[in-house]
Every structure is written in C-alpha cells, then in structure tokens.
Amino acid sequence: MRASVKLGPVESQNPNANVSDVSPDSPETASDDSNLPAETLEGQLAAVTAERDQLVKEKAELYERVLRARAEFDNARRRAERERTEFLQFASMDLVKEILPILDDFERALKVETGDREYAKGVELIYQRLYETLKKMGLEPIEAKGARFDPNLHQALDRVHTAEAEDMTILDEFQRGYNFRGKLLRPSLVKVAVRL
C-alpha cells in the first residue's frame, strides 16, 4: 500500500523554504493518513466522470434554453413587424375607403354630357390621376358586368327574370366594388339575371 503525503503551501519568493525531509515511513506521515479519506483511483475517476456528466447535461440544458429564448425573440420580432405592417396597411385601407365616394363622384361626372370639352378633359385627368394613385397604394377594381354573381364580391340590389342571360349573371353594375391588397374593401352593387 502506497502512503500519501500531505503537501503544504509553497511561497513564490522562496520555494524551498517549507520543504522538509518527509519520507513515506516517517511517523508524521502515518498520523496524517488517518485524516485523509481512503479513496481509490477508481472511486476518484467515477466521481470526476459523474461530475463531468452532470456538467455536460447542465450545459446541454442551458444551450437548449438559449436556443429557445433566441427563437422566441425572433418570433416576437417577426410578429411585431407583421403587426406593424398590417397596422399600416389597414390605416391606408381606411383612408382609401374614405376616398372611394370621391372616386365615384368623378365617375358620375365623366358620364354627364357637357359642351365644354376642356372642362371634361380636366375632370378626366384629375380622375385618372386619383385612380392611378389609389391603384399604386393597392386598390383593385372588381370586375362585375358579365361575370357570374359571387356573394363574396357582389351585393345584388336588383334581380331580373330573363331568358336572355344565364342564371346568376351580372347584367349591370350600380356601384363599382374594390379590393385593397387582396382584401374586400367594398362589394359591387349589381343587377343579377334570374332564369325563368
């Protein structure tokens, strides 16, 4: 059996100051052996291995928590950006909805016959400019006349019994409907054919 030697602190200025002649068979060493736990190398190795495994497990858990926190942060950032974009979209949607009656008034004014061609041309230019600006913002007209009636896009104000057109075909449009960036802004007000 190998005897253990208890080592003391060593001064950095004079490293040989505390060195004593200690031999494994000296009585001082034998008395210190009773205070030390009697561990074998296998036990020490098992303890170090268990501690290492515990640290590896804790590291993996912390790494997983960091990844989860980063993913949650990225998701929150994307969600906030999407909500901001939707807010801006719907804010502009409300503005466009308020401007639509003005666009309707311009369309009605263009249908009226006038003797002053310059005045009519000026009204048409203003209408075109307003319409193009709204289209750039995302306004899309709904095609109605001659199309099949779709209750998601059209609102029937009048039904006409006729054999000249297919059933549920739109015969006339009273007010144009619009989509705004793919969402219904205002349905078309239409006259629908009903087969006898």
Secondary structure, 3 states (H helix, E strand, C coil): CCCCCCCCCCCCCCCCCCCCCCCCCCHHHHHHHCCCCCCCHHHHHHHHHHHHHHHHHHHHHHHHHHHHHHHHHHHHHHHHHHHHHHHHHHHHHHHHHHHHHHHHHHHHHHHCCCCCHHHHHHHHHHHHHHHHHHHHHCEEECCCCCCECCCCCEEEEEEEECCCCCCCEEEEEEECCEEECCEEEECEEEEEEECC
